[in-house]
Amino acid sequence: MTGQTQLLDESTKQYDGIVYMPCNPQNEYFPDLKKTARADIVYFCSPNNPTGAAATKTQLKELVDFCIKNGSILVFDAAYAPFIRNPDIPKSIFEIEGARDCAVEVNSFSKYAGFTGVRLGWTVIPNTLKFSDGSLVRDDYNRVMTTAFNGASNIV
């Protein structure tokens, strides 16, 4: 997002230049992708903080397909995956067919090992994932990860 945002719209309390994906009780905490504009990077956290809502396999497949169709890179934040107890809820975006073609997954030891506040984690980048210019994401992931770790939730 560095350099991509514009001014804060005081009436909405949102930044121009960012596409927001409302996730609320009315849409079961999953964005209406049919009404979502294309963006270079889609950031999605599941389970969501602070709601605890977790996306289903069907919802995540829809998200992956959306990103592939639009040439977007999906940054999937799985930091709260250790709290998933339902075997039908994916703990990793890479459980979804097609995710290796569009996704990067970030995670943290804060939930797995009680390292809250330490900010120690890992990133999974498929070797074949490419930017729209054809360059490999793994060779230049810093521009993606800067977005992921600046607390930007529910944005596209």
Secondary structure, DSSP 8 states (H G I E B T S, - for coil): -TTT---EETTTTEETT--B---SGGGTTS--GGG----SEEEEESS-TTT-----HHHHHHHHHHHHHHT-EEEEE-TTGGG---TTS-SSGGGSTTGGGTEEEEEEHHHHSS-TTT--EEEE--TT-B-TTS-BGGGSTHHHHHHHTTT--SB-
